[in-house]
């Protein structure tokens, strides 16, 4: 169990992540999602409390350095070691060669293991970063839009593997993503952050393909009808039929298919 | 003209090698700290470290002369330890370290500052110490800055004149470096020897700078 109760100039956050849980954090740009991940990793100074299974990473007496926290972190800019090959990037973190080879196969980089990061595409770099974050078998895995640079085929494949590895290594995984379909597929709960505070906590029913959104604006122009719906912190505009348009008033909740991005 | 005496070149080479090695060890941790700190003292330390760039060498040489002399408290203290820095090779090294300090510090600091912060953070998350991170991640990724710092410090020390003349004098086979030897040859109007010495210095400096630019070009285009 990871308890996070922090106060930072860019974020106030009080939430407990359950053991082996994968939680998605969503919100607008600048809402504090990345700050949250950096604070948990020990890369930002902050007041408050972070406790993992009874071990205090942060309290009013001490703050453990990143080296003493068990965290794997896929950053948006990857932070790959440019002077090391793909294989060396993973071996620098862990000398478990079996696991290194297995992860390289999972992310489909076994043929590129001797290449250097500056010769890889954005998607390939992202896959190296994902494998490297997991190879040390951390207790907490932080994913800051880890699949955003991948094509849909690779994205689907890695989503499956994130779930497999999350379960296999008994991780607490915190996923920042703008892809609602991805959030629905991977996460068991979603935390919405708005203006540096938690706005909403939603439990995801995996069997349910619909999510509730709030109608925040309506407009019609001739035969064209649109609804503006607030969905996990984002405003989405939908063109709808007249009967749907008339059915919902402002502030009503409407069921939206998760597959809408 | 007598046959060429290469001893001043050897002393210059020895002085530059020693200064570069000591400065690397001294300036590296400071450059790393300056590149990462948010301390309010940072501008003050940076200004002090950059002073030798703007100070006339004679001013620096004069203060070092005063500091090392037995009339000063520091000189008296050194004397009680049987350490004599004035007109000695050790004194030349100390003076060169102070004089060339910014030429080692600034390229290293600027290299560290331009480094992707995520790389350093990922090394810490991989449970690597600051020492390992510095030598296995940071330094290999700022190779052009590192090579520039080493070569420019070396070349700058070889080219020193004012400070070494004031602190070291011109004692043959001890403190008489190549630049001082050239000055003395001109004074006694031995222009032929001065030409040969100067040409060697000129070619040496050109080769050093050419190596820096070739290395930087290679690093830039490496894939």
Interface residues (C-beta under 8 A of the other chain):
Chain A: X41 X43 X65 X66 X67 X68 X69 X71 X72 X73 X75 X77 X78 X79 X80 X81 X82 X83 X92 X93 X116 X118 X119 X132 X136
Chain B: X116 X117 X118 X119 X121 X122 X123 X124 X125 X126 X127 X128 X129 X136 X137 X140 X141 X222 X223
